[in-house]
Amino acid sequence: MYDKVESALNLINERRSGLTVPNKWAFEARAGGSVSGAQLAITWSRRNEAKATLYLNNDVEPELAAKTLLDRTYGLIAASFADQIIGRDGTRDVSVAMLHLVNKRLKELYTGRFDEIIHGQSLPLVSIDHLERAGPNPFLYHSKTEEVLGDFTGLVRQALDRLIQRNRLRVEDIDVGLLASLFRELFSNTHLHARTDLEGALYRRSARGIVFALRPVDIPHESFAAGLPALKAYIESMEREAARPRVEFLEVSVFDSGPGLAARSFRSLIPPDMSIEREYELVHECFLTSRTSIPNPAHGWGLPRVMLALKSAGGFMRLRTGRLSLCKWFPPGKKEPHVTSDDLQFMDITGGPPRHHARVEGAVFTILIPIGLGN
C-alpha cells in the first residue's frame, strides 16, 4: 500500500537509518509500485550518504535471495545506491559479492533478450550511471553518441509482442505510436534532470529508468488501487466503457534521481518554509508549453505533449516529486482532444487540493493507458 511507503519516507526524513526491503514485495505489482520503491531507496541513500547501509532480508531461501531481490527494480536500485550491504545474519559485509551480482544483472538488462529482462508482466529498462563502464543502456541510448534514442517505436512494439502474447489482446488494437511518444517524452525529460544537481555537478550515484508493464484489472478491484482514492475512482470509471469485467492497462512509469521538478524550476533547493501551494505552482509551470529549466529552444515541449497523449488515451497519471503527490486522469473516448488549462490542474493523490507529503528525491511518473476495453 502507498501509505506504508509514505510512512517509511517520513521515517527516512526524520533520522539516519539502515534499510531493509522485501525480496518479494506485492506492492511491486501495483501501478507504479516498482518505481515508487526505487524512489524510496534513492531518497534513503541520499539522506544517509555516505553511510547508507542496506540489510538483506531473509524472507526467501538463501540460494534465491540475491537473484529475487535484483530481479526487481526497487531491489536493484537499493543495492546500487547502498554504501554497504550486510548479509542475512545482520553482521557480515557482503558488499563486494552483491556488487558483482548487480553488475551481472545490469549486463542482462543492457545486452540480454527480453525474456531475460522481463520480470512477470513487467519490462524494466534502467540506466545506472556510476556502474556503466561500457556506456549507457543501449535499449535507451545510442551506443556511440550516448544520446537518447529518437524513436522508441521498435522497442515498444517488441515489448508489446512479448507482454501480451499470453493475453487476449492484439498489438494491432494498441496505438504503438502514442506509447512510443510517451516513452520518448518522459524519458528525455528524465534524462535531462537525473544526473546532475542544481549546481550542474554529477551526483555520486544517479539512475533513471522506465518500467513498461501490463496490468490486468478485474473491475471493480480495490486492491489494485493500493489505497489511492483517485486511482480507485479512475478504475471505477472504466465500468461504463468496458465490454467485459477485465480491463488491461499498459503502465509506463519513469523514475529519476535528480533534484525534482519544483527545485529545477526554482533553480534552488526548496526551502522547508516554502508553502506547498508555491511548490505546486513551480511543478505546474513545468507542464506549460515552452516552460523549461534548460536554456535551449528544443526543450520545453515534453510534458505538455505527455498531457495531450494522456488525454487522447483516456489515461491516468501520478506524479511524486518533492513534497507533492499529484494525479490527473481522463475518461476514455475523447474525440479530437486538446489540452486546456483545466486539464493541467492536478489534485492531490488522496483527493482535493495539493497537500504536504514526505520529501522525496527525484521524480516518479506513472501513467496508465486502458487497452482491451472490448468496444
DAWOSUL-V258150 format. One record per pair of residues at least 12 apart in sequence whose ideal C-beta (glycine too) atoms are under 8 Angstrom apart, sorted by sequence separation. I is the first residue (numbers start at 1). J is the second residue. D is the distance in Angstrom with one decimal. If there is no record, write none. Layout:
BEGIN
<<I & J & D> <I & J & D>>
END
This chain:
BEGIN
<<25 & 37 & 6.7> <57 & 69 & 7.6> <125 & 137 & 6.3> <194 & 206 & 5.5> <235 & 247 & 7.8> <270 & 282 & 7.9> <289 & 301 & 6.6> <316 & 328 & 7.6> <317 & 329 & 7.0> <56 & 69 & 7.3> <82 & 95 & 7.5> <85 & 98 & 4.7> <127 & 140 & 6.0> <194 & 207 & 7.0> <195 & 208 & 7.9> <316 & 329 & 4.0> <330 & 343 & 7.6> <125 & 139 & 5.2> <127 & 141 & 7.2> <157 & 171 & 6.8> <160 & 174 & 6.2> <194 & 208 & 4.0> <221 & 235 & 6.8> <315 & 329 & 6.9> <316 & 330 & 7.9> <109 & 124 & 6.9> <125 & 140 & 5.8> <220 & 235 & 6.9> <289 & 304 & 4.7> <315 & 330 & 6.4> <328 & 343 & 7.4> <21 & 37 & 7.0> <109 & 125 & 7.3> <139 & 155 & 6.2> <160 & 176 & 6.9> <219 & 235 & 6.4> <220 & 236 & 6.0> <266 & 282 & 5.4> <287 & 303 & 4.7> <288 & 304 & 7.1> <314 & 330 & 5.3> <109 & 126 & 6.3> <191 & 208 & 6.5> <219 & 236 & 7.3> <262 & 279 & 4.8> <265 & 282 & 4.3> <286 & 303 & 5.6> <287 & 304 & 6.2> <313 & 330 & 7.9> <314 & 331 & 5.6> <328 & 345 & 7.9> <190 & 208 & 4.7> <217 & 235 & 6.1> <265 & 283 & 7.1> <310 & 328 & 7.3> <314 & 332 & 2.9> <328 & 346 & 5.1> <79 & 98 & 5.5> <157 & 176 & 5.5> <160 & 179 & 7.8> <219 & 238 & 5.8> <220 & 239 & 7.2> <311 & 330 & 4.8> <313 & 332 & 7.4> <314 & 333 & 6.4> <327 & 346 & 6.5> <328 & 347 & 7.3> <21 & 41 & 7.1> <79 & 99 & 7.8> <156 & 176 & 5.5> <219 & 239 & 5.4> <262 & 282 & 4.1> <265 & 285 & 5.4> <287 & 307 & 6.2> <310 & 330 & 6.4> <314 & 334 & 6.5> <326 & 346 & 4.1> <327 & 347 & 6.1> <187 & 208 & 7.6> <217 & 238 & 8.0> <261 & 282 & 7.2> <262 & 283 & 5.1> <265 & 286 & 5.8> <307 & 328 & 7.7> <326 & 347 & 7.0> <327 & 348 & 7.7> <5 & 27 & 7.3> <19 & 41 & 6.9> <79 & 101 & 8.0> <80 & 102 & 5.7> <106 & 128 & 6.6> <261 & 283 & 4.8> <264 & 286 & 7.6> <312 & 334 & 6.7> <326 & 348 & 6.6> <327 & 349 & 5.0> <4 & 27 & 7.5> <65 & 88 & 6.9> <79 & 102 & 5.3> <153 & 176 & 6.1> <156 & 179 & 4.9> <187 & 210 & 5.7> <219 & 242 & 6.2> <311 & 334 & 6.1> <325 & 348 & 6.6> <326 & 349 & 6.6> <54 & 78 & 5.6> <110 & 134 & 7.8> <153 & 177 & 6.6> <156 & 180 & 4.6> <186 & 210 & 7.3> <324 & 348 & 8.0> <325 & 349 & 4.3> <19 & 44 & 5.0> <54 & 79 & 6.4> <106 & 131 & 6.1> <155 & 180 & 7.6> <261 & 286 & 5.0> <312 & 337 & 5.1> <325 & 350 & 7.8> <1 & 27 & 7.0> <62 & 88 & 6.7> <76 & 102 & 6.7> <106 & 132 & 7.8> <219 & 245 & 5.6> <265 & 291 & 7.8> <267 & 293 & 6.7> <311 & 337 & 4.5> <17 & 44 & 7.2> <110 & 137 & 5.2> <111 & 138 & 7.4> <153 & 180 & 4.3> <156 & 183 & 6.2> <183 & 210 & 6.4> <218 & 245 & 5.9> <219 & 246 & 7.1> <319 & 346 & 7.3> <12 & 40 & 7.5> <54 & 82 & 3.8> <103 & 131 & 6.5> <109 & 137 & 6.8> <110 & 138 & 6.2> <152 & 180 & 4.4> <155 & 183 & 7.2> <218 & 246 & 5.2> <219 & 247 & 6.0> <265 & 293 & 5.9> <311 & 339 & 6.3> <326 & 354 & 6.3> <52 & 81 & 6.7> <53 & 82 & 6.7> <56 & 85 & 6.7> <76 & 105 & 6.1> <102 & 131 & 6.8> <110 & 139 & 7.4> <151 & 180 & 6.7> <183 & 212 & 7.8> <217 & 246 & 6.9> <264 & 293 & 4.5> <308 & 337 & 6.9> <13 & 43 & 7.9> <17 & 47 & 7.8> <18 & 48 & 7.9> <52 & 82 & 5.3> <53 & 83 & 6.7> <54 & 84 & 7.2> <55 & 85 & 7.9> <56 & 86 & 6.8> <58 & 88 & 4.5> <76 & 106 & 7.9> <216 & 246 & 5.9> <217 & 247 & 5.4> <308 & 338 & 7.2> <324 & 354 & 5.8> <5 & 36 & 5.6> <9 & 40 & 6.2> <12 & 43 & 5.9> <16 & 47 & 7.1> <17 & 48 & 6.6> <52 & 83 & 4.6> <53 & 84 & 4.7> <54 & 85 & 4.8> <55 & 86 & 4.9> <56 & 87 & 5.6> <57 & 88 & 7.3> <70 & 101 & 6.0> <152 & 183 & 4.0> <216 & 247 & 7.5> <217 & 248 & 7.5> <308 & 339 & 5.1> <318 & 349 & 6.2> <5 & 37 & 7.3> <8 & 40 & 6.1> <12 & 44 & 5.0> <16 & 48 & 5.4> <51 & 83 & 5.8> <52 & 84 & 7.4> <53 & 85 & 7.5> <54 & 86 & 7.1> <56 & 88 & 5.1> <66 & 98 & 6.7> <70 & 102 & 6.3> <152 & 184 & 5.4> <216 & 248 & 5.0> <217 & 249 & 6.4> <307 & 339 & 5.1> <311 & 343 & 6.0> <325 & 357 & 4.8> <19 & 52 & 7.3> <21 & 54 & 7.8> <41 & 74 & 5.9> <45 & 78 & 8.0> <50 & 83 & 5.3> <51 & 84 & 7.4> <53 & 86 & 6.1> <151 & 184 & 7.2> <215 & 248 & 7.0> <216 & 249 & 7.8> <323 & 356 & 5.4> <324 & 357 & 6.5> <2 & 36 & 7.1> <9 & 43 & 6.3> <13 & 47 & 6.7> <19 & 53 & 7.4> <20 & 54 & 7.4> <23 & 57 & 5.3> <40 & 74 & 7.2> <44 & 78 & 7.8> <49 & 83 & 7.2> <67 & 101 & 7.6> <71 & 105 & 7.3> <150 & 184 & 7.4> <214 & 248 & 6.0> <215 & 249 & 4.4> <323 & 357 & 5.5> <5 & 40 & 5.8> <12 & 47 & 5.4> <16 & 51 & 7.3> <18 & 53 & 4.5> <19 & 54 & 5.3> <20 & 55 & 4.5> <22 & 57 & 5.8> <24 & 59 & 6.4> <37 & 72 & 7.6> <38 & 73 & 5.4> <42 & 77 & 6.4> <48 & 83 & 7.7> <55 & 90 & 6.7> <66 & 101 & 5.2> <70 & 105 & 4.5> <149 & 184 & 7.6> <152 & 187 & 7.8> <214 & 249 & 7.7> <215 & 250 & 7.6> <304 & 339 & 6.4> <323 & 358 & 7.3> <18 & 54 & 7.2> <19 & 55 & 6.9> <20 & 56 & 7.5> <21 & 57 & 6.7> <23 & 59 & 5.4> <24 & 60 & 6.3> <37 & 73 & 7.0> <38 & 74 & 4.9> <41 & 77 & 4.7> <45 & 81 & 3.7> <123 & 159 & 5.2> <148 & 184 & 7.5> <214 & 250 & 6.3> <215 & 251 & 5.3> <283 & 319 & 7.4> <307 & 343 & 6.1> <323 & 359 & 5.2> <18 & 55 & 5.5> <20 & 57 & 5.5> <22 & 59 & 5.7> <23 & 60 & 4.7> <37 & 74 & 2.8> <41 & 78 & 3.9> <44 & 81 & 7.8> <45 & 82 & 6.8> <213 & 250 & 7.4> <214 & 251 & 7.5> <307 & 344 & 6.5> <320 & 357 & 7.9> <322 & 359 & 6.4> <323 & 360 & 8.0> <34 & 72 & 6.6> <35 & 73 & 6.8> <36 & 74 & 7.9> <37 & 75 & 8.0> <45 & 83 & 7.8> <56 & 94 & 7.1> <212 & 250 & 7.5> <213 & 251 & 4.2> <283 & 321 & 6.5> <322 & 360 & 6.9> <332 & 370 & 5.8> <34 & 73 & 4.2> <38 & 77 & 4.2> <42 & 81 & 6.0> <123 & 162 & 7.3> <148 & 187 & 6.2> <212 & 251 & 7.1> <283 & 322 & 7.3> <321 & 360 & 6.8> <34 & 74 & 5.7> <37 & 77 & 7.8> <38 & 78 & 7.9> <41 & 81 & 5.8> <123 & 163 & 6.7> <148 & 188 & 5.3> <211 & 251 & 6.9> <212 & 252 & 6.0> <213 & 253 & 7.5> <320 & 360 & 6.1> <23 & 64 & 7.8> <37 & 78 & 7.9> <211 & 252 & 7.8> <283 & 324 & 6.0> <321 & 362 & 7.2> <332 & 373 & 6.9> <23 & 65 & 5.4> <56 & 98 & 8.0> <121 & 163 & 6.1> <210 & 252 & 6.8> <211 & 253 & 4.5> <321 & 363 & 4.1> <148 & 191 & 5.2> <210 & 253 & 7.0> <211 & 254 & 7.8> <279 & 322 & 5.8> <283 & 326 & 7.2> <320 & 363 & 7.1> <321 & 364 & 7.2> <24 & 68 & 6.2> <28 & 72 & 5.7> <114 & 158 & 6.4> <118 & 162 & 6.2> <210 & 254 & 5.2> <211 & 255 & 8.0> <279 & 323 & 6.1> <280 & 324 & 6.2> <319 & 363 & 6.9> <320 & 364 & 4.4> <23 & 68 & 4.4> <28 & 73 & 7.6> <114 & 159 & 7.0> <118 & 163 & 7.4> <209 & 254 & 6.9> <279 & 324 & 6.2> <319 & 364 & 7.1> <23 & 69 & 4.7> <28 & 74 & 6.7> <208 & 254 & 7.1> <209 & 255 & 6.0> <280 & 326 & 7.7> <318 & 364 & 7.7> <319 & 365 & 5.6> <25 & 72 & 7.0> <72 & 119 & 6.6> <115 & 162 & 7.4> <140 & 187 & 6.5> <167 & 214 & 6.9> <208 & 255 & 6.4> <276 & 323 & 6.2> <318 & 365 & 7.4> <21 & 69 & 7.5> <71 & 119 & 5.0> <76 & 124 & 7.8> <80 & 128 & 5.2> <114 & 162 & 4.8> <207 & 255 & 7.8> <208 & 256 & 4.1> <276 & 324 & 7.3> <317 & 365 & 6.6> <318 & 366 & 4.6> <23 & 72 & 8.0> <25 & 74 & 7.1> <73 & 122 & 7.9> <77 & 126 & 7.7> <163 & 212 & 7.4> <167 & 216 & 7.2> <207 & 256 & 7.5> <208 & 257 & 6.7> <317 & 366 & 6.9> <76 & 126 & 7.0> <80 & 130 & 7.7> <163 & 213 & 7.5> <164 & 214 & 6.3> <206 & 256 & 7.9> <207 & 257 & 5.3> <317 & 367 & 5.0> <73 & 124 & 4.7> <77 & 128 & 7.7> <80 & 131 & 6.2> <163 & 214 & 4.6> <206 & 257 & 4.7> <316 & 367 & 6.9> <317 & 368 & 7.9> <23 & 75 & 7.1> <76 & 128 & 7.8> <205 & 257 & 7.2> <206 & 258 & 7.6> <270 & 322 & 5.8> <315 & 367 & 5.6> <316 & 368 & 4.3> <21 & 74 & 6.3> <73 & 126 & 6.7> <159 & 212 & 5.2> <270 & 323 & 7.4> <315 & 368 & 5.8> <21 & 75 & 6.3> <203 & 257 & 6.5> <315 & 369 & 4.7> <314 & 369 & 7.8> <315 & 370 & 7.2> <156 & 212 & 7.7> <288 & 344 & 7.2> <313 & 369 & 4.7> <314 & 370 & 6.0> <21 & 78 & 5.5> <287 & 344 & 5.1> <310 & 367 & 6.3> <313 & 370 & 7.4> <261 & 319 & 7.7> <19 & 78 & 6.5> <262 & 321 & 6.7> <263 & 322 & 6.8> <306 & 365 & 7.8> <261 & 321 & 4.8> <262 & 322 & 4.6> <284 & 344 & 6.7> <197 & 258 & 7.9> <198 & 259 & 5.4> <260 & 321 & 4.4> <261 & 322 & 7.0> <284 & 345 & 8.0> <306 & 367 & 7.6> <194 & 256 & 3.5> <196 & 258 & 7.4> <197 & 259 & 6.2> <260 & 322 & 4.5> <262 & 324 & 7.3> <284 & 346 & 7.2> <19 & 82 & 7.6> <193 & 256 & 6.0> <194 & 257 & 5.5> <195 & 258 & 7.3> <283 & 346 & 8.0> <190 & 254 & 5.0> <194 & 258 & 4.6> <190 & 255 & 7.4> <193 & 258 & 4.0> <198 & 263 & 6.2> <129 & 195 & 5.8> <186 & 252 & 6.8> <190 & 256 & 4.3> <193 & 259 & 7.2> <198 & 264 & 7.4> <280 & 346 & 7.7> <187 & 254 & 6.0> <18 & 86 & 7.9> <186 & 254 & 4.6> <190 & 258 & 7.9> <193 & 261 & 8.0> <183 & 252 & 6.6> <198 & 267 & 6.5> <140 & 210 & 7.5> <182 & 252 & 5.3> <198 & 268 & 6.3> <179 & 250 & 6.7> <193 & 264 & 5.7> <198 & 269 & 6.7> <129 & 202 & 7.7> <179 & 252 & 6.9> <241 & 314 & 7.9> <129 & 203 & 7.8> <130 & 204 & 7.0> <280 & 354 & 4.4> <130 & 205 & 5.0> <279 & 354 & 7.9> <129 & 205 & 7.6> <130 & 206 & 6.8> <174 & 250 & 7.4> <128 & 205 & 8.0> <129 & 206 & 4.7> <277 & 354 & 7.2> <128 & 206 & 7.8> <129 & 207 & 6.7> <276 & 354 & 5.8> <128 & 207 & 4.5> <169 & 248 & 6.2> <276 & 355 & 6.3> <127 & 207 & 6.5> <276 & 356 & 4.9> <126 & 207 & 6.3> <127 & 208 & 5.7> <167 & 248 & 6.6> <126 & 208 & 7.3> <127 & 209 & 6.3> <234 & 316 & 4.7> <126 & 209 & 3.4> <125 & 209 & 5.8> <126 & 210 & 7.8> <164 & 248 & 7.9> <124 & 209 & 6.3> <125 & 210 & 4.8> <231 & 316 & 6.6> <124 & 210 & 7.7> <125 & 211 & 7.6> <230 & 316 & 8.0> <124 & 211 & 5.1> <125 & 212 & 7.1> <231 & 318 & 7.3> <34 & 122 & 6.6> <123 & 211 & 7.1> <230 & 318 & 7.9> <122 & 211 & 5.9> <123 & 212 & 4.4> <34 & 124 & 7.0> <122 & 212 & 7.4> <123 & 213 & 6.9> <228 & 318 & 7.5> <241 & 331 & 7.6> <29 & 120 & 7.2> <122 & 213 & 4.1> <241 & 332 & 5.2> <121 & 213 & 5.7> <237 & 329 & 7.7> <241 & 333 & 6.6> <121 & 214 & 4.5> <28 & 122 & 7.7> <121 & 215 & 7.3> <237 & 331 & 5.7> <238 & 332 & 7.5> <121 & 216 & 8.0> <234 & 329 & 4.3> <231 & 327 & 7.3> <233 & 329 & 7.8> <230 & 327 & 4.6> <228 & 327 & 7.6> <230 & 329 & 6.9> <193 & 293 & 7.9> <260 & 360 & 7.3> <260 & 361 & 7.0> <192 & 294 & 6.0> <259 & 361 & 7.7> <260 & 362 & 6.3> <261 & 363 & 5.5> <258 & 361 & 7.8> <259 & 362 & 7.8> <260 & 363 & 5.6> <257 & 361 & 6.1> <258 & 362 & 5.3> <257 & 362 & 4.6> <258 & 363 & 6.8> <256 & 362 & 4.7> <192 & 299 & 7.2> <255 & 362 & 6.3> <256 & 363 & 5.7> <255 & 363 & 7.2> <255 & 364 & 4.8> <254 & 364 & 7.3> <255 & 365 & 7.9> <253 & 364 & 7.0> <254 & 365 & 5.0> <253 & 365 & 6.6> <189 & 302 & 4.5> <253 & 366 & 4.4> <188 & 302 & 5.8> <189 & 303 & 6.5> <252 & 366 & 7.8> <253 & 367 & 7.1> <251 & 366 & 6.6> <252 & 367 & 4.7> <185 & 301 & 8.0> <186 & 302 & 7.3> <251 & 367 & 7.1> <185 & 302 & 4.3> <230 & 347 & 6.5> <251 & 368 & 5.7> <252 & 369 & 7.2> <185 & 303 & 7.3> <231 & 349 & 7.8> <250 & 368 & 7.3> <251 & 369 & 8.0> <230 & 349 & 5.6> <249 & 368 & 4.4> <250 & 369 & 4.6> <185 & 305 & 5.0> <186 & 306 & 6.2> <229 & 349 & 7.7> <230 & 350 & 7.5> <249 & 369 & 6.4> <185 & 306 & 5.1> <228 & 349 & 5.5> <229 & 350 & 5.9> <230 & 351 & 6.2> <249 & 370 & 5.7> <250 & 371 & 5.7> <228 & 350 & 7.6> <229 & 351 & 5.0> <248 & 370 & 7.6> <249 & 371 & 7.1> <247 & 370 & 5.7> <248 & 371 & 5.1> <81 & 205 & 5.2> <181 & 305 & 6.8> <182 & 306 & 6.4> <185 & 309 & 7.6> <247 & 371 & 7.9> <248 & 372 & 4.3> <80 & 205 & 7.0> <247 & 372 & 6.5> <81 & 207 & 7.5> <246 & 372 & 7.7> <247 & 373 & 6.3> <80 & 207 & 6.7> <182 & 309 & 5.4> <181 & 309 & 5.8> <241 & 370 & 7.7> <77 & 207 & 6.0> <243 & 373 & 6.4> <244 & 374 & 4.8> <178 & 309 & 5.4> <242 & 373 & 5.0> <243 & 374 & 3.1> <238 & 370 & 6.1> <241 & 373 & 5.4> <242 & 374 & 6.3> <243 & 375 & 5.6> <178 & 312 & 6.6> <234 & 368 & 7.6> <241 & 375 & 6.8> <178 & 313 & 6.1> <238 & 373 & 7.3> <73 & 209 & 6.9> <73 & 211 & 6.0> <175 & 313 & 7.0> <215 & 368 & 7.1> <50 & 204 & 7.8> <49 & 204 & 7.0> <45 & 205 & 6.6> <42 & 207 & 7.2> <194 & 362 & 7.0> <38 & 207 & 7.6> <193 & 363 & 7.3> <38 & 209 & 7.5> <190 & 363 & 7.4> <35 & 209 & 7.6> <35 & 211 & 5.7> <34 & 211 & 5.2> <34 & 213 & 8.0> <186 & 365 & 5.8> <186 & 367 & 7.6> <31 & 215 & 6.1> <182 & 367 & 6.4> <29 & 215 & 8.0> <182 & 369 & 7.9> <179 & 369 & 7.1> <178 & 369 & 7.8> <31 & 224 & 6.9> <33 & 226 & 7.0> <30 & 224 & 6.5> <31 & 225 & 7.9> <31 & 226 & 7.1> <30 & 226 & 4.1> <174 & 371 & 5.5> <173 & 371 & 6.9> <27 & 226 & 6.8> <173 & 372 & 7.3> <31 & 231 & 6.5> <169 & 371 & 6.4> <169 & 372 & 5.0> <168 & 372 & 7.1> <167 & 372 & 7.6> <46 & 257 & 8.0> <42 & 255 & 7.8> <42 & 257 & 4.7> <39 & 255 & 5.7> <38 & 255 & 5.1> <31 & 249 & 7.3> <35 & 253 & 4.4> <32 & 251 & 7.2> <34 & 253 & 7.1> <35 & 254 & 7.0> <31 & 251 & 5.8> <35 & 255 & 4.1> <32 & 253 & 5.2> <31 & 253 & 7.9> <2 & 226 & 5.3> <3 & 227 & 5.4> <1 & 226 & 5.3> <2 & 227 & 5.2> <1 & 227 & 4.3> <2 & 228 & 5.7> <39 & 320 & 6.5> <36 & 320 & 6.8> <31 & 316 & 7.9> <32 & 318 & 5.9> <31 & 318 & 7.6> <46 & 361 & 5.0> <43 & 359 & 7.7> <43 & 360 & 4.9> <43 & 361 & 4.5> <6 & 325 & 7.9> <42 & 361 & 5.0> <43 & 362 & 7.8> <40 & 360 & 7.8> <42 & 362 & 5.7> <39 & 360 & 5.5> <39 & 361 & 7.0> <39 & 362 & 5.9> <39 & 364 & 4.9> <38 & 364 & 7.8> <36 & 364 & 6.0> <35 & 364 & 4.9> <36 & 366 & 7.8> <35 & 366 & 6.5> <32 & 364 & 6.7> <32 & 366 & 3.2> <31 & 366 & 5.8> <31 & 368 & 5.8> <13 & 358 & 5.5> <12 & 358 & 7.6> <13 & 359 & 5.7> <2 & 349 & 7.6> <9 & 357 & 7.8> <10 & 358 & 4.7> <9 & 358 & 3.7> <9 & 359 & 7.7> <6 & 357 & 6.4> <9 & 360 & 6.2> <6 & 358 & 5.8>>
END
